[in-house]
């Protein structure tokens, strides 16, 4: 009967190593809690791969440690080791088992990719446009926003593209990442399962302002989302002043600019209350100066502010929304002057 002690020793070491690695993997804060149905499926593949990796790590490392101790060269031993010609059954075993594991993980991954790309019959379709250094989200009604608002438990189909260089759309809690490439449109499906506000990050180095190319995805109850969308559409269809105020709020203008009428106190960009003076200094009518600053932000750079910080995505605003924003800003700064 063959000596079973090596097998027992290796097994004990493997169990200890596997337990330690499992504790580190389980209790480590490696991933955010999934906030979408697609993220849950991806996390399943991740943890399945992690478990397989821990088992293989434990067995291989245990065998190495046992061999290092058991078969180490003794002092003053100058003899050659015994000739070894291999073990056919062992070699077949360690070839077949990894092959089966890889095939199973591959099939599971294919199923997850297929399910994650299925948006169902009535998804909410949102166009996503990336440009240095901002995101713009356009809803079916034409509403454009700098924030991505989506309803809970309803599939959302994002159509992602870029206007200048390659960007990459990523919400860590949704676990999916998709490049935004000029001239191409890519599709990404998200089905939110948890209410909250989650960061939207560009993960492709896209220029000097790459680190600030961030916004948020807000998951809302379905009924609340429908009410918000209808309310925004109603405001955009209203008087130019109200429509412009809605465009100003939805596109995150307050994050960078100060405007007393809107209670905005941003300092990244020029103070919008000083627009009349800037327009007069440029010798351009106020309305024309405001429109030009939105559509071609790099044409005139305010003193003390760097170039290429104001994104040109706002040039993609629907004409009625752009007109409303110009009217709102002009009326607001005239009242304050």
N, C-alpha and C positions, 0 to 999 in steps of 0.2 A: 504494500500500500504506500502510495506516494506521501511524502511529508507535506502536510497541509498547513504547517506553521507559517511559511511565507505568505500564503494567501490570507490567513487570519490576521497576521501583523499588518499587511498592506490594507486590508479592509478596515481595521481599527483606526489606522492613521487617516484613511480616506474619510471615514465617518467624522472624525474630529475636525479635519480641514473643511469638509463640506458644511458642517454645522457652523463653524466660525464664519465662513464665507456667506452662508445663508443669513446669519444674523446681521452681518454688515449690509447685505443687499436689502433685507427686509426693513430694517430700521433706519437705513440711510434715506435722507430726504432728496432723492434723486430726481423725481419727476413731479410736476404739478398734478393735482387731482383732475382727471379728465372732465371737461366741460362740454363735450360733444359726443354724440353716438360714435362718430368715426374715431375719436381719440380713445374711447374704451376698447375698440377692436385693435387699434395699433398697440395699446398698452398690453393687451393679451399676447400679441406676438413678441413684444419686448420681454415680458416676464417668462414666456415659454423658452425663449432663447437664453435668458439669464439662468434659468434652472438647468438647462442642458449644459451650459458653459460651466456652472459650478460643479456639476457631477463629473464632467471630464477633467476639470482642473483638479478636483480632489483625488481622483483615481491616478492621474498621471503624476501629480506631485507626490502622492504617497508612495508610488512605485519608485520614484527617483530617490526620495529620502531613505526608504528601506534599503535600496541598492547601495547608496553611498555609505550607510552604516555597516551593512552586512558584508559587502564585498570590498571594503576599503583595503588598500594594501597595508600589510603589517610591517612593522619596523624590521630592517635587515632582510626582507624578503625580495630577492632579485630574480625569482623564477617567473616564467611567462605564465599568463593565465591559460586556462583550458580552452581548447578550440571550440567555438560555437558555430553550428551550421544552420541556425534559425529554427523556427517552430512554425510549420506550415499552417496548422489549424489556428494558432494565435494570430498569424498574419491575415488569414482569411476573415477571422472574427473582427479584428479591428479595422478592416476595410469595409465589411458589410454593414456593421452597426452605424458608423458615421454616415455612410451613404443613405441608409434608411432615415436617419435623423434629418439630414439635409433635405431629402425629398419631402418629408412630412412638413418641415418648416416652410419649404418653398410652396407646397400646395396650400397650406394655411395662409401664407402671405398673398398668394394669388386670389384666394377667396375674399380676403379682407380688402384688397385693392378693388376687386369687382364690386363688392358691397358698398365701399366708400365712394365709388363713382356714380352710384345710383341715386338720383335726386327725386325719384318718384314722378308722379304725374302733374303735381301742382306746386313746384318749388317757387320760392321768392327769388327772382333774378335781379342781381345787383351788378352793375358795371363798376369795376375797380380800375382806376387809372393812377399810375405812379409817375412821379416826376420830381426831380431834385427840388426840394427835399420834403415832399408832402404826399399824402394819399387823398384821392377824391372818390367818393362813392355816390353813384347815381342810381336812383330807384326807377321802376317802370314808369311812374308818372312824370319823370323828368327832374324830380327833386334831387339836388346835389348836396352832399354833406361831407364835412371833414371827419365825421365820426361814423363808424359802422354800427347801425342799430339793427338788431335782428330779433325775430320772435322766438320764444321758447318752443322747442319740440317741432318746429316746422323746418323742413329742408330748405337750405339757402344755397342757391347756385351762383357762385361768383365768376364773373368773366373778367379776367385779369390781363392788363396790358401796361405798357410804359410808353412815354412820349420822348424820352431822351436816351438814357442808358439802361443797362440791366439792373433791375431791383429784385427784391424777393419778399413776398408777403408771408408773414409768419405770426400766428397767435399761439404761443406755447401751450395754453390750456386746451386748444383745439387740436394740437399735435400734428398739424399738417403745414407743409411749406410749399410755396409755388413761386417760381421765378416769374417776373414781369419783364417781358422782352419787347422792345420797340418793333412794331409791324406785325406782331403775333398776339393772339388772344388765347389764353389758357383757361381751362374750366376747373373749378374747385368746389366740392360740395361739403357743406357744413350743416349739421343738425344739432343745434344747441340743446343741452340737457340740464344746464344749471344757470340760474339767474346770476347776474353780476357784471362787473366791468373788467375787461381783460386787455392787456397791452397788445397793440399791433406794432410789429417791429419789422424794419427792413434788415434783412440778414445778408445782403449782397453789397460789398463795398462800392458805393456809388458816387463818391466825391467827398469834399471837405465837410459837408453837412450831414454825412451819413449817420452819425451818432444821434442826431436830433430828428431823424425821419421816423417819428413815432406818433401814433394816435391811439384810439381805444375802440374796442368792440363792446357794445353794450347789449346784453341779452335781457329782453323785456318779456313780461307775460304777453301772450298772443293778443288778447283783447286790448291791452294797454298799447301795444305796438300799432295795432290797427287804428286806434284813436289818435295816436301821435302822428301817424302818416297822413290820415285824413285832415287833421288840424293843420299840418304843415302845408298840404296842398291848398287848403282853403286860404291860408295866409298869403301864399304865393300868388293866388288868384285875386287877392284884394288890392287895395290902393298901393301905389308904388312905395310909399313910405313904409307901410307895414310889411310888404313883400321884401323890401331891401333889408329891413331889420331882421327878418327871419333868415335871409341869406347870410347876413353878417354873423348871426349866432350859430347857424348850422355849420359854417365853414371854418370855425375856430379862429376868426379874425381877432377876437379879444385876447387870445393867448399871446399875440405878438405886438398888438397896437393898443394905445390909449385912445379912448373916445368917451368924452364926458356923457354924451347922450345915452350911451349904452352901458355906462358904468364900467367900462373896460379900462384896465390899468397895465396893459402889457408894455414891456420896455425893450423887447427884442428888435422891434421895428420902429419907424418914426411915429411921433405923436400925430394922430390924424386930426386933432383939433387945430393943428398948425398948417393944415392944407391950404387955406386961403393965402397965407403969406408965401408958401412954397410956389403956388400957382402964379402969384403976382411976380415973384422973383424970376420965374421961368418965362413970363410974358405969355402965358397960355390961359384961356378961360378955365374956370374952376372945374366945370363938368368934364371938359376935355382932358384936363390934367389928371383928374381922378381915374377916368377910364383908361388913359394911357398907362398910368401907374399900375393898374390891375392887369391889363393885357400884356404890357411890355415892361415888367418890373425892373429889367436891367438897363433900360434906356436912360433914365435919370436916377442917379444914386444920391440919396440924401446925405448931406455932410455928416461924417461921424459914424456912418453905417457901412459895413462891408457889402461888396457885390455878391450876387448869386445866393442870397439868403431867402429872399422872397420867391417862392415857387411860382412858376408860370401856369400851374394847373388851373388857376382861376380864369384863364383865358378860355377854358373849355366850358365855362358856365353857359347854360342856355341863354339866348339873347334877352328874354324877358327877365330872367333872374339877374343878369349882369346890369341891365338897365335899372332894375329896382335897387340894386346895391349902390349904383352911382347916384341915383336920385336921393337915396337915404343918406348917404355920406355928405352929399352937397348940402342938403337941407339941414342936417345936424350941425355941421361946422358953421353954416351961415347964422344959425340961431345962437350959437355960442360965441360968435365973434362980435 
